Amino acid sequence: MKIKKNDQVIVLAGNDKGMKGKVLKVFPERQRVIVEGINFIKKHSRPSQSLPQGGIVKKEAPLHVSNVMLIDPKTNEPTRVRYDFLQKEGKKSRQKVRYSKKSGELIPD
């Protein structure tokens, strides 16, 4: 997946279209992400030790990764992501890194 934890993203579709937020959790096997402050659901919970009152709790629900787009850290606009390999000096190993297609800048992990 091209989206990772702590990335800034913008929502492209759904009720929260156009909103920005930080990725809290990524589920690569299900191709879903949880974004901070986006796609709230109401969950009914019974009284427990952690929540003695019980009641209705609002929490973020996962979004499909196709409905979010990474925000370029340099231009602060939505961008697509491309992968490339960096050759380390004096070593034969290569490191896979993400680049912004819009600005060509390296996206920090």
NORHU-V187598 format. One record per pair of residues at least 12 apart in sequence whose ideal C-beta (glycine too) atoms are under 8 Angstrom apart, sorted by the first residue. I is the first residue (numbers start at 1). GAP is how many residues later the second one is. Records with the same first field share a line. If there is no record, write none. Layout:
BEGIN
I=GAP, GAP
END
This chain:
BEGIN
1=25, 27, 30, 64
2=63, 68, 79, 81, 96
3=20, 23, 30, 62, 65, 67, 78
4=19, 22, 105
5=18, 19, 20, 21
6=16, 17
7=15, 16, 63, 64, 100
8=12, 13, 14, 15, 62, 63, 65
9=12, 13, 14, 24, 26, 59, 60, 61, 62
10=58, 59, 61, 68
11=24, 27, 28, 52, 56, 57
12=54, 55, 56, 57, 66
13=54
14=25, 49, 53
15=24
16=22, 23
19=18, 19
20=51
21=14, 15, 16, 17
22=13, 14
23=12, 13, 45
24=12, 36
27=35
30=32
31=33, 34, 35
32=30, 31, 32, 33
33=29, 30, 32, 35
34=26, 27, 28, 29
35=25, 28, 33
36=24
37=23
38=22, 25
39=21, 22, 23, 24
40=18, 19, 20, 21
41=17, 18, 19, 20
42=14, 15, 16
43=13, 14, 15, 16
44=12, 13
45=12
70=30, 37
72=28, 30, 31, 33, 35
73=27, 32, 34, 35
74=26, 29, 31
75=25, 27, 28
77=25
79=21, 22, 23, 24
80=20, 21, 22
81=17, 18, 19, 20, 26
82=16, 17, 19
83=13, 14, 15, 16
84=12, 13, 15
85=12
END
